[in-house]
Amino acid sequence: MRADDLLTWNRATPFVPYRIRFNSGRTFDIRHPEMIRVGRTAVTLFTFVGDPIDPFERMEMLSRILIESVEPIDTPAAA
């Protein structure tokens, strides 16, 4: 997947949470723009215990060419 495609999702205003699906079947839910950094050949995904402004708990670097799809996360409608 191209970097520009991921950056379009991440820079959307307002931000819409999205799910990245890798061809291995793994998925990652991006619920805040600070949870992902897009590089030339890889994406770095951050896991937070609290708010994304807190220090991250875990970091994982994955190849962009292994991304199969990106889709919005269904969020429940406000009552």
Secondary structure, DSSP 8 states (H G I E B T S, - for coil): --HHHHHHHHT-SS---EEEEETTS-EEEE-SGGGEEE-SSEEEEEEESS-TTS-EEEEEEEEGGGEEEEEE-------
